[in-house]
Amino acid sequence: MRLTKPSAFQAVTDSFHRAADQLGLNDSTRELLSGTYREIRVQVPVRTADNSTRIVYGYRVQHNGARGPYKGGVRYHQDADLDEVRALASLMTWKTALVDVPFGGAKGGVQVDPATLPGAELERLTRRYLSQVSYVIGERRDIMAPDMNTSAQTMAWMMDEYGRKSGHTPAIVTGKPVELGGSHGRAAATGRGTVMILEQVAAHRGWDAAETTVAIQGYGNVGSWAARLAAAEGFRVVAVSDVRGGIYAPGGLDLDAVDTHVRESGSVVGTPGTDFIDNDELLTLDVTVLIPAALGEAIRSDNADQIRARLVLEAANHPVTPAADDILADRGIEVQPDILVNAGGVTVSYFEWTQNLQEFKWTEEQVNEQLRRHMVAAYTAVKERAAAAGNITPRQAAFQIGVERVASAAKLRGYL
């Protein structure tokens, strides 16, 4: 049982400091790169259907912009707080550097359960939040994107609200509907990038896809796309889950049946021909690959010794705590880190941003081809860095690369 919840930002910063130690960074560089540049907390008043006013709180954190404009999603969740948003903003800094897209790291959050808001109230909240933080964002300053419980529709409202004062500025957000300047391939990008890393590891290890079993915690946008795309590449997806629980079929799930059941019932639970499991059971299944694609801190010191997968792919942000990471490493379980595995989303967001600035749309084939180029290059860099060092994990190698690139940019700008 966890008696206290560690700070998410402290946990992420722990990975930074390990990389800083290994790279021999001096104190001023550590201070510049570990802290946040700007943090905003705003009140977001929302007029409700009964003509009362509800006050919720929103955040925007800009972590580091040495490599380019700030970039990061906005999540709506009742537990969103400044510490979580700080942690996610810092992850974006290292993630964008690792996959070599010219952005810095940022993140936003609104402390609200969107399920409690009717559609009209959700739109009003979105527009008000955007208005409250509009003075620190811009097409070449800070670009927003969808995250947990936000969507292409959320981005459409944000783009429209920002455009009321600034005119036609589609590059202010990414992850928009294609009809409003969104990119082909963006919806699937994070899941697709996850599967690209799965393919790379499987090829490196000589695994046969048909014999490689996969369990995915989370069946939202990322998890569902990862499941479908992994199955399309021949991997055997045997378990998926959502907030209500999970389903298991050792011979492989019929994902068409799963998707049909989700549309009809709102959950994967109860899909015909599957056994019910809870989310904790899913994490400890005897499978080849475990993909946490839900909330953070799913794998902790109190359950890491029960993980039986040979490979963990972090499709969620920060799903493995530092203590659990050490336990898994000691047990010989490979963990490919979030700043690599789920970087497909921000990579295609970069493509969308570029298309918007140029007013020139790419085909989905072009998007996927360029995504593969970035993901494979990043994976190869991590693999080669880890192999050269001989005694570091993929996470440590990934952070070394990201931190090194940001430190170099900061030095060239004259910050250090």
C-alpha positions as CSV (number, residue, x, y, z in Angstrom):
1,M,0.0,0.0,0.0
2,R,1.3,3.5,-0.9
3,L,1.1,5.7,2.2
4,T,2.3,8.9,0.4
5,K,2.2,9.9,-3.2
6,P,5.6,11.1,-4.5
7,S,5.8,14.3,-6.4
8,A,5.4,13.7,-10.1
9,F,7.7,16.5,-10.9
10,Q,10.3,15.2,-8.5
11,A,10.1,11.7,-10.1
12,V,10.7,13.1,-13.6
13,T,13.4,15.4,-12.4
14,D,15.1,12.3,-10.9
15,S,15.6,11.0,-14.4
16,F,17.0,14.4,-15.5
17,H,19.5,14.4,-12.6
18,R,20.7,10.9,-13.4
19,A,21.4,12.0,-17.0
20,A,23.0,15.2,-15.7
21,D,25.3,13.2,-13.5
22,Q,26.3,10.9,-16.4
23,L,26.9,13.9,-18.7
24,G,28.8,15.8,-16.0
25,L,26.7,19.0,-16.2
26,N,27.7,21.9,-14.0
27,D,25.4,23.4,-11.4
28,S,24.2,26.4,-13.5
29,T,23.2,24.1,-16.4
30,R,21.4,21.8,-14.0
31,E,19.5,24.7,-12.5
32,L,18.5,26.2,-15.8
33,L,17.4,22.9,-17.3
34,S,15.6,21.4,-14.3
35,G,13.4,24.4,-13.4
36,T,10.5,25.8,-15.3
37,Y,10.6,29.1,-17.2
38,R,7.0,30.2,-16.5
39,E,4.0,28.8,-14.6
40,I,0.5,30.2,-14.8
41,R,-2.5,29.4,-12.6
42,V,-5.8,31.0,-13.7
43,Q,-9.4,31.0,-12.5
44,V,-11.8,29.8,-15.1
45,P,-15.4,30.9,-14.3
46,V,-18.0,28.9,-16.1
47,R,-21.7,29.9,-16.4
48,T,-23.8,26.7,-15.8
49,A,-27.2,25.8,-17.1
50,D,-29.0,26.9,-13.9
51,N,-27.4,30.4,-14.4
52,S,-24.9,30.0,-11.5
53,T,-21.2,30.3,-11.9
54,R,-18.7,27.5,-11.3
55,I,-15.0,28.3,-10.7
56,V,-12.4,25.8,-11.8
57,Y,-8.6,26.3,-12.0
58,G,-6.4,26.0,-15.0
59,Y,-2.6,25.8,-15.5
60,R,-0.1,26.4,-18.2
61,V,3.6,25.6,-17.6
62,Q,6.4,26.4,-20.0
63,H,9.4,24.4,-19.0
64,N,12.2,25.2,-21.5
65,G,12.2,26.9,-24.9
66,A,15.9,26.7,-25.9
67,R,15.1,24.6,-29.0
68,G,12.0,26.3,-30.2
69,P,8.5,27.4,-29.4
70,Y,6.9,25.7,-26.3
71,K,4.7,22.7,-27.2
72,G,2.4,20.6,-25.2
73,G,-1.1,19.3,-24.7
74,V,-3.9,20.4,-22.4
75,R,-5.7,17.8,-20.2
76,Y,-9.0,18.1,-18.4
77,H,-9.0,16.0,-15.2
78,Q,-10.3,16.4,-11.7
79,D,-6.8,15.6,-10.3
80,A,-4.8,17.9,-12.6
81,D,-2.6,20.1,-10.5
82,L,0.5,22.3,-10.9
83,D,2.9,19.5,-9.9
84,E,1.5,17.1,-12.5
85,V,1.5,19.8,-15.2
86,R,5.1,20.7,-14.3
87,A,6.2,17.1,-14.7
88,L,4.5,16.7,-18.0
89,A,5.9,20.0,-19.3
90,S,9.4,18.8,-18.5
91,L,8.8,15.5,-20.2
92,M,7.9,17.4,-23.3
93,T,11.2,19.2,-23.3
94,W,13.2,16.0,-23.3
95,K,10.7,14.2,-25.7
96,T,10.9,16.9,-28.4
97,A,14.7,17.0,-28.2
98,L,14.9,13.2,-28.4
99,V,12.9,12.9,-31.6
100,D,14.6,16.1,-32.9
101,V,11.6,18.3,-33.5
102,P,12.2,22.0,-33.0
103,F,10.1,22.6,-30.0
104,G,10.5,23.2,-26.3
105,G,8.3,21.7,-23.6
106,A,5.0,22.9,-22.1
107,K,1.8,21.5,-20.7
108,G,-1.6,22.7,-19.7
109,G,-4.3,21.4,-17.4
110,V,-7.8,22.2,-16.1
111,Q,-8.9,20.8,-12.8
112,V,-12.3,19.5,-13.8
113,D,-14.0,16.2,-14.6
114,P,-15.4,16.9,-18.1
115,A,-18.0,14.2,-17.6
116,T,-19.7,16.6,-15.2
117,L,-20.1,19.3,-17.8
118,P,-22.8,19.4,-20.6
119,G,-21.4,20.1,-24.0
120,A,-22.3,23.8,-24.0
121,E,-20.6,24.3,-20.6
122,L,-17.5,22.4,-21.8
123,E,-17.2,24.7,-24.8
124,R,-17.6,27.8,-22.5
125,L,-14.9,26.4,-20.2
126,T,-12.5,25.7,-23.1
127,R,-13.0,29.2,-24.6
128,R,-12.5,30.9,-21.2
129,Y,-9.4,28.9,-20.4
130,L,-7.9,29.7,-23.7
131,S,-8.7,33.4,-23.2
132,Q,-7.1,33.4,-19.8
133,V,-3.8,32.0,-21.0
134,S,-3.8,33.7,-24.5
135,Y,-1.2,36.3,-23.6
136,V,1.6,33.6,-23.3
137,I,0.7,31.4,-26.3
138,G,1.1,31.9,-30.1
139,E,1.9,30.2,-33.3
140,R,5.6,30.8,-32.7
141,R,5.5,31.0,-28.9
142,D,3.5,28.1,-27.4
143,I,1.3,25.7,-29.3
144,M,-1.4,23.6,-27.6
145,A,-2.6,20.1,-28.5
146,P,-5.1,17.5,-27.1
147,D,-4.3,15.4,-24.1
148,M,-6.3,13.4,-21.6
149,N,-10.1,14.1,-22.0
150,T,-9.5,16.7,-24.7
151,S,-10.0,16.2,-28.4
152,A,-10.0,17.5,-31.9
153,Q,-13.2,19.4,-31.0
154,T,-11.6,21.0,-28.0
155,M,-8.8,22.2,-30.3
156,A,-11.3,23.6,-32.8
157,W,-12.9,25.7,-30.0
158,M,-9.5,26.9,-28.9
159,M,-8.4,27.8,-32.4
160,D,-11.6,29.7,-33.0
161,E,-11.4,31.6,-29.7
162,Y,-7.8,32.6,-30.4
163,G,-8.7,33.6,-33.9
164,R,-11.3,36.1,-32.8
165,K,-8.5,38.5,-31.8
166,S,-5.6,37.3,-33.9
167,G,-7.3,36.3,-37.2
168,H,-6.6,33.2,-39.2
169,T,-4.0,31.3,-37.0
170,P,-4.5,27.6,-37.4
171,A,-1.0,26.8,-36.1
172,I,-2.0,27.9,-32.6
173,V,-3.1,24.4,-31.8
174,T,-2.4,20.9,-33.3
175,G,-4.6,17.9,-33.2
176,K,-7.4,19.8,-34.9
177,P,-10.1,18.3,-37.2
178,V,-8.7,17.8,-40.6
179,E,-11.4,20.0,-42.0
180,L,-9.9,22.9,-40.0
181,G,-6.3,22.4,-40.9
182,G,-5.5,19.3,-38.9
183,S,-3.1,16.7,-40.2
184,H,-3.9,13.4,-41.7
185,G,-2.6,10.7,-39.4
186,R,-2.6,12.8,-36.2
187,A,-5.3,10.9,-34.4
188,A,-3.4,7.6,-34.8
189,A,0.1,9.1,-34.3
190,T,0.8,8.3,-30.7
191,G,-0.4,4.7,-31.0
192,R,1.3,4.3,-34.4
193,G,4.6,5.5,-32.9
194,T,4.2,3.1,-30.1
195,V,3.8,0.2,-32.5
196,M,6.8,1.4,-34.5
197,I,9.0,1.1,-31.4
198,L,7.5,-2.4,-30.7
199,E,8.5,-3.4,-34.3
200,Q,12.0,-2.2,-33.7
201,V,12.5,-4.0,-30.4
202,A,10.9,-7.2,-31.8
203,A,13.2,-7.1,-34.9
204,H,16.3,-6.5,-32.7
205,R,15.4,-9.4,-30.4
206,G,14.3,-11.7,-33.2
207,W,10.8,-12.1,-32.0
208,D,8.1,-13.6,-34.3
209,A,5.1,-11.2,-34.3
210,A,2.6,-14.0,-34.2
211,E,4.1,-15.4,-31.0
212,T,4.5,-12.0,-29.4
213,T,1.6,-11.4,-26.9
214,V,0.6,-7.9,-26.0
215,A,-1.4,-6.5,-23.1
216,I,-2.5,-2.9,-23.2
217,Q,-3.7,-1.0,-20.1
218,G,-6.0,1.8,-21.4
219,Y,-8.3,1.7,-24.5
220,G,-8.6,5.4,-25.2
221,N,-7.2,7.1,-28.2
222,V,-3.6,5.8,-27.7
223,G,-4.4,2.3,-26.4
224,S,-7.1,1.6,-29.0
225,W,-4.9,2.7,-31.9
226,A,-1.9,0.8,-30.5
227,A,-4.0,-2.4,-30.3
228,R,-5.4,-2.1,-33.8
229,L,-2.1,-1.3,-35.4
230,A,-0.2,-3.9,-33.4
231,A,-2.7,-6.5,-34.5
232,A,-2.4,-5.3,-38.1
233,E,1.3,-6.0,-38.0
234,G,0.7,-9.6,-36.8
235,F,1.2,-9.2,-33.0
236,R,-1.2,-11.1,-30.8
237,V,-3.1,-8.6,-28.6
238,V,-4.5,-10.7,-25.7
239,A,-5.7,-8.1,-23.2
240,V,-7.0,-4.5,-23.1
241,S,-8.7,-2.4,-20.4
242,D,-10.4,0.8,-19.5
243,V,-11.6,2.5,-16.3
244,R,-14.3,-0.2,-15.8
245,G,-11.8,-3.1,-16.0
246,G,-10.2,-5.3,-18.6
247,I,-10.8,-8.3,-20.9
248,Y,-8.5,-11.2,-21.7
249,A,-8.4,-13.8,-24.5
250,P,-5.2,-15.9,-24.6
251,G,-5.7,-16.7,-28.3
252,G,-5.9,-13.0,-29.2
253,L,-8.8,-10.5,-29.1
254,D,-11.2,-9.9,-31.9
255,L,-10.6,-6.1,-32.0
256,D,-13.5,-5.5,-34.4
257,A,-15.8,-7.1,-31.8
258,V,-14.1,-5.1,-29.0
259,D,-14.7,-1.8,-30.9
260,T,-18.3,-2.7,-31.6
261,H,-18.9,-3.4,-28.0
262,V,-17.3,-0.2,-26.9
263,R,-19.5,1.8,-29.3
264,E,-22.6,0.0,-27.9
265,S,-21.7,-0.1,-24.2
266,G,-19.0,2.5,-23.6
267,S,-16.6,-0.1,-22.3
268,V,-14.5,-3.0,-23.3
269,V,-15.8,-5.0,-20.4
270,G,-18.3,-7.7,-21.5
271,T,-17.0,-8.1,-25.0
272,P,-18.3,-11.6,-26.1
273,G,-15.7,-14.3,-26.0
274,T,-13.5,-12.7,-23.4
275,D,-12.7,-13.1,-19.7
276,F,-13.0,-10.2,-17.3
277,I,-9.8,-9.1,-15.5
278,D,-9.2,-6.0,-13.5
279,N,-6.5,-3.4,-14.3
280,D,-4.1,-4.7,-11.7
281,E,-4.4,-8.3,-13.1
282,L,-3.7,-7.0,-16.6
283,L,-0.4,-5.5,-15.5
284,T,0.8,-8.8,-14.2
285,L,-0.3,-11.1,-17.1
286,D,2.3,-13.5,-18.4
287,V,2.8,-11.7,-21.8
288,T,5.7,-10.7,-24.0
289,V,4.9,-7.0,-24.1
290,L,3.0,-4.7,-21.6
291,I,1.9,-1.3,-22.8
292,P,0.7,1.0,-20.1
293,A,-1.4,3.6,-22.0
294,A,-3.6,5.1,-19.2
295,L,-2.7,7.2,-16.2
296,G,0.8,7.7,-14.7
297,E,2.3,5.6,-11.9
298,A,0.6,2.4,-12.9
299,I,3.8,0.4,-12.1
300,R,5.1,1.2,-8.7
301,S,7.5,-0.3,-6.1
302,D,4.5,-2.3,-4.7
303,N,3.7,-4.2,-7.9
304,A,6.9,-4.0,-10.0
305,D,8.1,-7.4,-8.7
306,Q,4.9,-9.0,-10.1
307,I,5.4,-7.8,-13.7
308,R,6.0,-10.8,-16.0
309,A,6.3,-9.1,-19.3
310,R,9.7,-9.1,-21.0
311,L,9.2,-5.6,-22.4
312,V,7.3,-2.5,-21.1
313,L,6.5,0.2,-23.6
314,E,5.5,3.4,-21.9
315,A,2.7,4.7,-24.1
316,A,1.3,6.8,-21.2
317,N,3.3,9.6,-19.5
318,H,5.3,8.5,-16.5
319,P,3.6,5.1,-16.0
320,V,6.6,3.6,-14.2
321,T,7.9,5.3,-11.0
322,P,11.7,5.6,-10.5
323,A,11.7,3.0,-7.8
324,A,9.7,0.6,-10.0
325,D,12.1,1.4,-12.9
326,D,15.0,0.2,-10.8
327,I,13.2,-3.0,-9.8
328,L,12.4,-3.8,-13.4
329,A,16.0,-3.1,-14.5
330,D,17.3,-5.4,-11.7
331,R,14.9,-8.1,-13.0
332,G,16.1,-7.8,-16.6
333,I,12.8,-6.4,-17.9
334,E,13.4,-3.9,-20.6
335,V,11.5,-0.6,-20.3
336,Q,11.3,1.7,-23.4
337,P,10.6,5.2,-21.9
338,D,7.7,7.5,-22.5
339,I,9.8,10.2,-24.0
340,L,10.5,7.8,-26.9
341,V,7.5,5.5,-27.1
342,N,4.7,8.1,-27.1
343,A,6.6,10.7,-29.1
344,G,4.6,10.0,-32.2
345,G,1.9,12.5,-31.2
346,V,4.2,15.5,-30.8
347,T,6.1,14.5,-34.0
348,V,3.0,14.5,-36.1
349,S,1.9,17.7,-34.3
350,Y,5.1,19.2,-35.6
351,F,4.1,18.1,-39.1
352,E,0.7,19.7,-38.6
353,W,2.2,22.9,-37.4
354,T,4.6,23.0,-40.4
355,Q,1.7,22.4,-42.8
356,N,-0.4,25.2,-41.2
357,L,2.5,27.7,-41.4
358,Q,3.1,26.8,-45.1
359,E,-0.6,26.4,-45.9
360,F,0.3,23.1,-47.6
361,K,-1.2,19.8,-46.7
362,W,0.6,16.5,-46.7
363,T,-0.9,13.1,-47.6
364,E,-1.3,10.5,-44.8
365,E,1.4,8.4,-46.5
366,Q,3.8,11.3,-46.3
367,V,3.0,11.8,-42.6
368,N,3.5,8.2,-41.7
369,E,6.7,7.9,-43.7
370,Q,8.2,10.9,-41.9
371,L,6.9,9.7,-38.6
372,R,8.7,6.4,-39.1
373,R,11.9,8.2,-40.0
374,H,11.8,10.2,-36.7
375,M,10.8,7.3,-34.5
376,V,13.4,4.8,-35.9
377,A,16.1,7.4,-35.8
378,A,15.3,8.2,-32.1
379,Y,15.1,4.4,-31.2
380,T,18.4,3.8,-33.0
381,A,20.1,6.7,-31.1
382,V,18.8,5.3,-27.8
383,K,19.9,1.8,-28.6
384,E,23.4,2.8,-29.7
385,R,23.9,5.2,-26.7
386,A,22.9,2.4,-24.3
387,A,25.1,-0.1,-26.0
388,A,28.1,2.2,-26.0
389,A,27.8,2.9,-22.3
390,G,27.2,-0.7,-21.5
391,N,25.5,-0.2,-18.2
392,I,22.6,2.2,-18.7
393,T,18.9,1.6,-19.4
394,P,17.0,2.8,-22.4
395,R,15.5,5.5,-20.2
396,Q,18.9,6.8,-19.1
397,A,20.1,6.8,-22.7
398,A,17.0,8.6,-23.9
399,F,17.3,11.3,-21.2
400,Q,21.0,11.7,-21.9
401,I,20.3,12.4,-25.6
402,G,17.5,14.8,-24.8
403,V,19.3,16.7,-22.0
404,E,22.5,16.9,-24.1
405,R,20.6,18.5,-27.0
406,V,18.8,21.0,-24.9
407,A,22.0,21.9,-23.0
408,S,23.7,22.5,-26.3
409,A,20.9,24.8,-27.6
410,A,21.0,26.7,-24.4
411,K,24.7,27.2,-24.6
412,L,24.6,28.3,-28.2
413,R,21.9,30.9,-27.3
414,G,24.2,32.3,-24.7
415,Y,22.1,31.2,-21.7
416,L,25.1,29.4,-20.2
